[in-house]
Structure formats: C-alpha cells, structure tokens
Amino acid sequence: GGRFYHKRSFAHAPQMGDKNIMAAPDTDAFRDTFQACPICFQSPTTEEDFELEEAIANQVSGIVEFRYRKLDNDKTADRLNRIGQPLTKNLDRSHLEFFFTPLRSSLEKNAISAGNGYIYFTSGLIDILEDDEEIAAVLAHEICHAEFRHVLQDFKLSQKLTLITAIASAIINKAGNIGGIFQVLQDYAASLVM
C-alpha cells in the first residue's frame, strides 16, 4: 500500500499498472528512486512536513482539550482504544501512534482528528451511537484523516489562501480600485524585466 510514485526518469501521467509506478510507503519509494510527482500524484511529503504536522497536531490537541476537557472515564477511553487500535494496524503510516481520547460534551456530537494520530470523540457522539460497529465507522473516518495528513493539507491550503488574499488586498490598496489592478500588475511585470 501507499501513495503512488513513478521513476524519476519516467514521463508524466503514467498508466496505472506500469512497472515504472510504485505504490508504497514514502521511505520505500524514495529509497528505490521513485518520486511522488506533484504533477501526477499528491505532493511529496518532506521531513519538514512531518515536523510541521507534529507541531500543528500539538496545537490543535491543546485547543481541543482546553475547549472540551478530557472525559475522566477509563471505561470509555478503554472502549475507544479497544475499537480504534485494531483499525490502525494496516496503515501506510504504521509508525504513527494513535491516541483515542473521549471528551466531555454531551451537547456536541462530534469526532475530531487533530492530526498525527490524536483523535477525539465527544461523549455526546458516543451516547447516540448504538454499538461498537458504529463507533468503529466514525473512528475509521477520523483515522483516515490522520493517514492522509488532512490537517497538514488544510493548514498548507489556508497558508496559500492567506497569501493570495494578502496579495490581492495589496494590489487593490495600491491600485485604489479594481480597474487599477491591471496597471499595478503591468508595473510589477515591468519591474521584473528591468
């Protein structure tokens, strides 16, 4: 299992099933001179991404635990772990340690993946689910968020959107109006050439 990679020397848009494509964990693909091409497949994950994801997960976990507070109920925590841990055994990111934490909130019915294996479950959601299979379905969904690094992807997307918004705002402020944007862009392009 894993994400898709192709040989560094291979052309873009390879056909699935081609020997120049590999589905493997990141470390195996990189070792075997395959690349996670940003044109053909998801963006490659770098060492910095792992560190950033860990930092984001720690921040999000702190916020979640401050907002909801952990539920001090060993029976509920044990139940979440008993159901959730087996679901993590065949993941590509097998190095991740998962923590399933119940939260005090009978009003909110929610589960939260804070990234990097931290998964939270409100008591309100536990109360309305009828059996372990329904809990497993929700946990599997949250585990997939961790497996595919959705918290990291969302963070990177928000950074890009913030940058785009800042650039657009600066252009509009300098131009004074929407019609003047083209003049600002033209002036900027001219400054790059000169």
ABEGO torsion letter per residue (X at the ends): XEBBBBBAABBBGBBBGBAABBBBBAAAAAAAGBBBBAAABBBBBBAAAAAAAAAAAAAAAAAAAAAAEBBBBAAAAAAAAAAAAAAAAABABAABBBBBBBBBBAABBBBBBAEGGBBBBBAAAAAABABAAAAAAAAAAAAAAAAAGAAAAAAAAAAAAAAAAAAAAAAAAAAGBAAAAAAAAAAAAAAAAX
